[in-house]
Amino acid sequence: MMKQFFSPKTAWCWLILVATLVATPFLLTHVACNAATNLQGSPAVADELKPTTTDGLIGRLVALRMPREHISKHPLDETISQRAFDLYLKSLDPLKYYFYQSDIDEFKKYETEICKQLTSGKVDIGFEMYNRFLQRFDERTAMAEEILKSPLDFTVHEDYVIDKDLVTYPKTKEEAFDRCQKKVKFDILKLKADNRDFLEKKNGDSEATNSSRARAMEDPITRLERRYESTKKRVHLTNNDEVLELYLSAVTGAYDPHSSYMSQTSYLDFMDRMGLDLEGIGASLTSEDGITTIKQIISGGPADKDGRLKIDDKILGVAQGKDGELEDVVDMKLNDVVQKIRGKRGTTVRLQILPDDGSGLKIIELVREKIELEDSQAQQVIFEAGTKNDGTPYRVGVIDLPSFYLDMKAAERGDRNPKRTVTDVRALLEKFNEQNVDVVVIDLSKNGGGSLPEAVELTGLFIELGPVVQLKRTDEPRARPLTDPDPSISWTGPLVVVTSKFSASASEIFAGAIKDYKRGIVVGDSRTHGKGSVQAVQPLSRQALLGGLNNPPEYGTLRLTIQQYYLPAGTSPQVNGVAADVVIPSLTDHIKDICESDLDYHLPYDEVPSSNYPDFGYVTPEIIKQLQAGSERRVADNTDFQRINKNIQTFIEMKDRPSIPLNEEAYNADRARFDADKEEQDKLEKIVNSSSKIKRDYYLDEVMNIAIDYVQALQEAGFTLKKPTSPASRSSRIFL
């Protein structure tokens, strides 16, 4: 979440408060097993990275600020150093696949030295460890490529260990080779199974593109050879900014999992995401074996209007302007390709395209425009469900809210009406009132957080005067409430809030306040993510300026936790999350390692005294008991939920297994037993992309059934709901 204090004349001193579910940037966590070795040793790396003077200065600025500004006030001592050492190793080699044990033994001398060096303006440790990673990465890639050239036996009974707690760093070349061979065999088996599943599913499907069919029919070994070589090239394109970001984020992450260092590029991306505003061609890109590929065409953007770009077209080159030289972007990092295609509105970019339809290379010229990311904004659909006493259906207004967004750039320019959550949702609620909606559902199941003022003001659309959240630093005697000062209410009817374990921070503030006020019910996963902290995002240039430097360069941005927040009743979502009133079975409720309690070095749970707030009384223990019982009866009789419950049990069993069989027959049987893995992947993709339109399915049907039961329960209990009041006094209030 975010709060801004901004003056255009003193832009260097602005401060943003954020509390979003944004992970520390693990740059290489998803790097494939690509790598190789000829000898175990320490030969020089050809493209060895070396820290610059500026890198050291940035490290010192971080070292000065963290112990002073972080909520814990923890000194930059050996404890932080040891934690940072551990986190950095995990970010480079999470499965203990690349480094040898001898590397770790050698690095151990740095375990208590990181903070000492950082205070002195040195970041050499981070670069030395990263260069060793590059060396081992190349060795494993060569090893994997060698293995691919040899016959592989998939009839032997052996396992590939996937439990990170059971894996150890290889001690010898032979042990590393054995591990790599098993990883290669796993990659081949997975590709073969994925291709087989795709062809079975897409047989006769007109939406399956030429390239997707070709990939599915390609020899897995050929594809892996190309993937390994392409990944190696991209890893070696890593620059100083990226290594520094990874290293310093390990230091900040040693304080808590939501503190991080952002390079200038990462910061600008962060601001774009918060404002749902980009300038470019309006296409979502992905990288497939080193080739940038069109994944999605954004409605209304230049690419959509032009009509020539299609899904799965390949981008081989990019040129700036009408006459700029075409630059080859094959095997270039996706972020770099994106930066070349993005640009100021009104400027021209030319793309060399290999169309998926096989029509041959072509050049497409597009003029960049401002792209409205409409799919990431609040969306609404009115569904009809159930039957009233008069025989007519209930009208259920569903609002999908993927994030609490706020266009900070527009606000900085002095725009009094920037794109923001509250404005959009208020307009949707007004439509619901006009169209006689009976109950409103706010879906936050994909919402990882966002702007703090937006969370406070959004809550204010459903309540009268009162505190929404309490903020507190460790050095403050008591918590400070942020209140909704406007007595107007945009929606006075029954309210249902849908959450999941991916609902975090701003989502937890909204859901928690609605629950404390007994203004509505919370349904979904058993609990939310459990993030109860607030971060400040501040350019390090300001710190340099205060230190006496004139016109300091852009030193990136520090994102550090400065406060914890508490709900009106004084409890905190920290660690425990916000519990649902009615739990609906879902695979997301059983995915491990996604909640705050699973993250390294999370802040502890605590409480503050309850604030004084009104009780709407729209929720009682009797109503909750009645709603849960009704839902459980329906779920028990629903074939979709029966399948989900069965998959959940298998999912738990499979996720707890320490290894995967590499015998092909056993692997295929194992995979066939468990189809929920694909279902989990689909759910995760939907949550990560946050761009799906609202679709009615068995889960949403159950949410609406609960909502209708809730309406009936309120009527039976004799509740008289208030009429909406004018929101006019809210319209000009942009910041708290």
N, C-alpha and C positions, 0 to 999 in steps of 0.2 A: 504494500500500500504506500501511498505517496502523499506527502504534504509539501507544498512549495512556498518559500518566502523569496520573492524575486523582485529585483529592481533593474530595469534595462540599463541604467547608468552604472550599476555596479554588478555586472553579470558574474564576475568572478566569485562573488560571495553568496550565490544562491545555494539553498539547501533543499534537498528532497528527502522526505521520510518515506521509506518503502518497506513493505512487508509482503513480498511475493515469494511464491514457491519457485525459486530459480536456483538450480543446482550449481555448485562450484564447477567451473569449466574443466571437465576431464577430457582434454584434447584428444587423447589417444585411446580412451577406454574401449572404443568399438573397432580398433584396428584389428584386422583379421590375422589369423595365424599365418603369417606370411614369411617366415623369415629363416635365417639360415646361418650356418657356421662352418668354417673349415677348421679352425683351431680355437681352443679356449685361450684367450690372452688379451692383450690391450694394444693392438696396433692402432695407429692414428686413423681417425675418420677423415675422409677426403674433404667433406664439406663441414668441418667442425665449426660450431657456433661459438663465438666469444662475446662476453658481455662488454658493453660500451660504458663510457663514463656516465652517460645519461641513465642507463639501466641501474647502475649503482646508486645514483642520486634518487631515483624512484624508489629503490629498495629502502634507502635511508628515510625517505618521507613516510613510507608505510610503517617502518619501525618506530618512528617518532609518534605517529598518530594512534596506532592500535592500542597501546596500553593506556593512553590518555583519554581516548574517546569511547572505547568499547565499554559496553554496559558492565562487564565484569571487573574492569580496571586491573586486570591481571597483568603483572609485569612481563616483559619480553624475556623470559628466563629459560632455564633448561627444560622445564616441563613443556612450554610452548615449542621449543626447538625439537624435542623428541616427538611431539605430536605432528609437527610440520614434516619431519623426516618420514614418519609413517605414512602420512597422507600423500606426500609427493611420490613415494614408491608405489602406492596403490594407484595413483593416477597414471603413472607410466606403465606399470606392469601388474594390473589387478589380479591376473590369474597365475602370477609367478612363472611366466612362460619364457620371457626373454632373458632376464638376468641370471647369471650363475650365483650360487651361494658364495663363491669367492668374491664376486662383485659386492654383494651385500656386506660381507665381512670387511672389505676394504672401505666401503662407505660408512661403516659404523663409527669411524673416527669423527664424522661430521654430525652425528646424532645430537650432540649437545653444543655444536658450534654455529648452527644456522643463525640463531638470533644475535650472537656476538658479531658475526660477520655483517649481518644486515644492518646493525646499529652503526657499523663503521663504513657503511655504504658499499658493501661488497655482496655480489650475488653469484660469485664464482662457483659455489657448491651446486647450485641449481643447474648451471650450464655444464659443469663437468659430468654430473649424473645424467643429464639429457644426452650429451655426446656419447656416453657409454651405452645408453639405451639405443641410439642410432646404430652404433657398431653391432650390438647384439641383434638388433632388428634385421640388419643386413645379413648377418650370419644365419639367422633362422629362415629368412627368405630363401637364401641360397640352398639351405638344407631342404626346405619344403619343395623347391624346384627340382632338386636332385631326387627326392622321394617320388615325385610325380612321374619321373622317367623310368622308374623301376616297377616291375609287377607287384601288385598289392593283393594280399590274400584276405578276403572277407569271409572266409569259412572258419578261421580260428576264433576261439572264444576268448576275447579280451575286452577290457573296458576302458573308456575314456573318462577320467575323473574330472567332475565338474564342481565338486564341493571345495570352495576356496579355503576352507579351514583345514582340509585334508591335504591340499596341494603344498608341496615344498619346492624351493628353488632347486633346479638341477645342479648336481655337484660335478658332473663330468660331461664330456662331449657325448659319450654313449647314452647317458641318461637324457640329455637334451634331444638327441636324435630320436630316441624312443618316444618321448613326449610329442615331438613334432610329427612323427609318423602317425601316431594315434590321432592327432589333431587333423592331419591331412585326410585320413580315412574317414573321420567324422564329417569333414567338409564335403567329401565326395558323396557319402551316404545321404547327407542332408540335401544336397543339390539334386541328387537323383530322385529322392522322395518328393521334394518340392516341385520338380519338373513334372513328375508323374501326376501329382495332385492337380497341378495347374491344367494339364492337358485333359484330364478327366472332367474337371469342372468347366473348362472353357470350350470343350468339344461342341462345335456348332454355334458358339457364342459370337455374334457379330461384333461385340464390343472388344474382343481380344485383338490387339494390334498385331501387325506383322512381326515387329521386333520382339514382342513378348512371346509369340509363338516360336520364333526362331531361337530365342534364348532357352526356352523350355525343351527344345529338340536338340540343342547343342550338346556335344560330348562334355560331361562335367570336368574332365581333366583339362581339356582345352580352355574351358572357361576359367578354371582355377589358375592356370598358368598366366592367363591375361590379368586376372584379378591381383595375383601376387605381385607381378611386375608393376602394374599400375599403382597399387597401394604403396609400394616402395618409392616410386617416383614422387608421389604426393607427400609422403612423410618427410622426404628430403627437401621439400619446399617450405618446411616449417621455418619461420623467421624468429628473430630475437623477441619481438613483441609477444608472440605466442608462447615461447618458452618462459619469458618473464611472467606472463599472466598465469601460467600453470604453476610456477614456483611460488610466486607471491600469494596466490590463492590457497596454496597449501599452508602458508604461514597464517593467513587470516582465518582459514578454516580450522586452524588449531584452537581458535577462540570459540567459534561456533559454526555450524554448517551453512549459515546464510551470510557470513561475511566473506567478501571476495575482493580481488583486484580486477578491474576491467580495463583492458587496453582501450585506446580511443575508438578503434573499430567496433569492439564489443559494446562500448557505451552507446555509440550512435545506433547500433542495432537495437539495443535496449530501449532507447527513446522512441524509435520507430514502432516497436511492438506496443509500447504503452499508448501511443497515439493512434494506432491502427492506420498509419499514414506512411506511404512510400511513394517515391517518384521513380518510375521506370516503365517497363513495357507491359506489366500485368500478367506475369507468368510465374508459376511456382516451379522450381527446378530441383532435380535430384542428380546424383552421380551414380552411374552404372559402369563399374569396371573402368573408371577413369574418364568416361565420356559424359558430359553434361547433357541431361535429357529433360524434355518438357514433361512435367508431372501433372500440371493443372493450368488451365487458362482462366484467369480471373475475369469474371463477368464485367463488361463495361470498360475494360482496359484497352490500351492500344492494340495488343495482340488479338484480343477478342474482336475488336472493330475491324481490324485488317483482315482477319479470317484465314490467313495462309499458314500460320503456325498450328500444328496439331499435337495432341498428346503423343508422347513417345518419339517425336522428332528429336534428332541429335544436333547439338550446337558444336560445331567444330572450330569456328573462328569468330572473333568479335572485332569490329572496327568502329572508331569514334568519328562522328560527323559523316558528311557525304563523301569526303575524299581521304579519310584516314586510312592508314595501312592496316590490313587485316592481320590480326594476331592469333596464332594457333593456341587454342585453349584445351586441347586434348591432354589429359593427365594433369591438368592444372587443378588446384584445390577449388572445391565448389564455392567457398566463400570469396575467393579471388575472382572467379568468373562472375559471380553475382555482383560484386562491386564494379566490374567493368560494364555490365549491362545496365545497372542502375545509373541514374544521373539526373540532373536538373530538368524539370519539365520544360518542354519546348526544344530540347536538344535532340540530335539524331544519333541513332546507333544502328549499325549494320551487322547482321548475323549471317554467318555461313552455316547453312542448314543441310543436314542429310535427312530428307523426309522419310518417315516410317513407311510410306506407301511405295517406296522403291523408285520414285520418279527421278532420282538423281540430284546432285548438289545444286543448291540455289542460294542466292543472296536475297535476304529480306531486309528492307529498310523500314525502320519504325521511328516515330517521334515520341519521345518519352512524355508521360503525363503523370499527374498526381493520381495515385491508385487508392481508391477507397476500399479497405478490406472489410466489405460488408458482411462476409460470412463470419467474421470475428466479432461483429457487433451483436447487440441484443436482437433476437428474432422472436416472432410470436406466431402462434397458430391457435385458432379456436376449434376445438373438437366437440362433437356431440357424443354423449355417453349416458348410459343409465336411463331411467324413466321416472319422471315426477308423478305425483298423485293425479295430475290432470292429463297424464298420458304423453306429455311432451318430454323431449330429452333434456338432460342437464347440459349447459354450455360451459366447457372448461377452457379457460384461457391459459395457454402454456407459454412461458417466456424462457427461452434458452439464453443464458448469460455466460459466455465462455471466459470473460475476465472483467475486472473493474477498470475500464480503460479511461484515459484522459489524455488529450492531445497537448502535451507539455510545450511543444514548439509553438503552437498557436497561442497558448497562454503567455509564453515569453514575448511573443510579438504584440501582446496587448489585446488580442482578440477576446471580446467579452462573451463570446459564445463558442468556445472550442468544442470539438467533438468529445462527448463525455457520456458516461453510463447513465447518470440520473436523468439527463434531458431525454435520452432515447427511451428509457423505461417509463418515464412519466407519460410520454406520448402514447406508448402502447397501453398503459393502464387507462388513459382517457378513452381509447378505442374500445377497451373492454367494457367500460361504463356505458358507452353509447350503444354497444351491441348486446347489452343485457347478459353479460357473463355471470355465472353463478359462483364460481370459485376460481382462484388464480393459483397456478403452479409456477414457482420460480425454480428452474433447474440450474443448480450450481455444481453438478456432478463432474464437470470438466473444468471447473474454475479454480485455478491455482493462486488467485489473488489479484493484486493490482493497487489501485489508488485508495489510500485511507480516507480522504474526504468523500470519495464516491461511495464507499461502504457506509459511512456515517449518514450521508444525505439520502442514500437509497433506503436505509432503514427508516428514515424520517418520512418517506412516502406512505408508510404503513402504521406509524404511531404518531401520537401527539408529542408534546414537550417531554424531554427526558434525556438522560445520559444513554449513549449507545455503547461506548467503550471507555475504559480507563487506562491511561498511560502512566508508566512509572519508570524512573531510572533508579539504580541502586543507591545513588547518593541523595535521593529525594525522600522526605519523611512520609509522604503519602501520595497516592495515585491521583492523577489529574484527569477528570472526566472530559470527554468530548461529547457535547450534547446536540440534540436536534432542537434548535430554538424556535422552530416554526410549528404552530399548532395545526396547520392544514394537513389533511390526509388525502392522498390520491386514490387509495383503494381501502375501503372499510370492510369488505366482505371476507369470507373464509380464505385463508392463505396456507398453502403447502409449499415447503422448501425441500428440494431434493438434493441430497449430498452424497458424497462417496469419500473414500480414503484419499482421493486426489483433490478434494475441496480443501483449500488451505487459506490461512491468513485472512484476507478481506472477506472471503466466503465464510470463514468461521466467525468473524465479527458479526456479519449480518445474520447468519443462522443462529448464533448464540444469543444475540439480542432479541430476536423474534421469539426464541424459546424462553428466555428469562422473563420477557414481558407477557408470556402466555398469549401472544398475539396470533400464533399459528403453530402448525405442527411440522416437525422435521422427519423426513422419511428417506430411506435408502440404505447405504452400508451402515454397519453397526456404529461407526464413528467416522469423524473427519480426520484430516492429516495430522493435526496436532502442532501447528506452528503458532506460537504466541509471542513473537518478537517483531520489533520494528527496526528497519534499517535506514541509515542516512547515506545518501549517494552524493558524493562531493568531489569535484575535480581536484586532483592533487596540485594543479597549478596555483590554486589559492594558497595552499600551504607554502609553496615556493615563494609566492609573492610576499607573504607575511615575513618570510625569512630574509627579504631584502633583495631578491633577484628582480631585475627589470625585464619586462616582457618575457616571462618564462615560457618555454615551449609547452605543448600539450603533453602532460605526463601521465595521462590515463586517469582513471577514476577509482576511488576507494569506496567500497560499499560495506559499511560496518554496522553491526547491531548496537543500537544506543538505548533502546527502551524495550520493556516487555508490556504487553497489553492484557487487560482483564475485562471480562464481561461485566454487565451491570451488577450481577449478583456477587462479584468479587472473585469468582473462579477464573481460571485461565485455560484457554485451549491448549497451552503448551504441554506437549507430550501426550496428554490424554485425548485431545480433540473434543469435538462436540458430539455427544451421543445422540443417535436417532431416536425419536419417539416410537416409530414403527420401522422395523428392519425388514428389508426385502432381499431375498437371496440373490447374490451376485458373485461372480468370480472375482471382481475387483476387491471384494471384502476379504479375500483370502490370499492376495498377492503379497509376498513378503518383501521386506527391505524398501518400502516406499513411504513409511510414516516417519514422523519426527523422531520417535523413540528408536527407530532403526538406524538413524544417522549418527556418525561419530561426533562426540563432544558436543551434544546438544545441551542447551540450558535446562536446568532442573525446573520442575513444576513448583509453583507457590501460589499463594492467594493474597488478596487484599480485602479490607472490609467492604461490605456491600454498599453500593450507592443507593440513593433514594429514587426509586422509579415506580411508576404506576403498574398495576397488575390488571391486564385486560380481562383475565379470567376465561379466555376462550378455549383453554386446554385444562382438563382435569384428569386425575389418575383414572377415573372411571371411563372417560372418553378414550384415553390412550389404550386401556385394556380392551375396550370394545373394538377399536380400530385394528389393533394387532391380532385379535382373535379372528375377526372377519377376514383379514388378509391371509392369515395362515390357512384358513379353510379353503379359500380360493386357490392359493398356491398349491396346496396338496392335491387339488383336483385338476390342475393345469398341466398339460403334457409338456409345454415348454419349460416350466419351472421344474417339473420332474426330471427332465433332461439336464437342466442346469445343476440341480442338486446332486445328480449322479456324477456329472462332470466335476463338480466341486470336490467330491470325495476322491475321485481319481486324480484330480489336479493336486490335491494335498499330498497324496501318496507319491506321485511322480516328482513333485518339486522337492520332496524330502530325500529322494534317492541321491546317493553320492556320486553315481557314475552312469554312463550310457553305454550299452553294449555295442561293439563294433563288428560283431558277427552280423552279416547283412540280413539273414533270416530273422535273427532275434531283434535287430534294430527295427525292421519293418513291422514285426508283430508288436513291438513296444509302441511304435508310433500309431499303429492302427487302433490300439486299445484306447488311445487318448486323443480325442478330437478337440478337446477343450483348449489345448495349447493354441490352436489356430484362432479359436474364439477369443482367447485372452489377447492375442496379438492384434486382432481386429479392434477390440475394445481400446487397447492402448493407443493404436494409431488414431482412432477417433478422438481420444482425449488429447493426444499430442498435437494433432492438426487443428482441432477445435474449429473445423470448418464445415461440419456436416449440417445439413438442414434438419429441422425437426421432423422425425419420422415416427409414425405410430407403430409400435410393436408390442409384444406381450408384456414387456417391462413397463412401458408408458401406460398401457391399459391398466395394469395393476395400480400404478400411481394414481390414475384417474378414478379407479374404483375406491381407493382409500379416500381421495378428495371428496367423492360423492358421499361416502359413508360419514365423512366429517361434517359436511353440510347438513345431512340428516340428523346427526348427533346434536349439532348446535340447535337445530330447530326443535328437536324433542326436549332439549334442556331449557328451552324458552329464551334463548339469547336474542336480544334485539340489537342488530348491527347498525352502526352509525352510517350516515350518508357522507359521501365524499365532500370535502370542502375545497375552496379555491386554493390552487397552488401558486397564485401570482407572486406572493412574497418570496418564493423560492427562486424564481427565474434568474435574478441578478446575482445570487449568492454563489460565487464560483469557488472561492477558497475559504478554508477555516482559518 
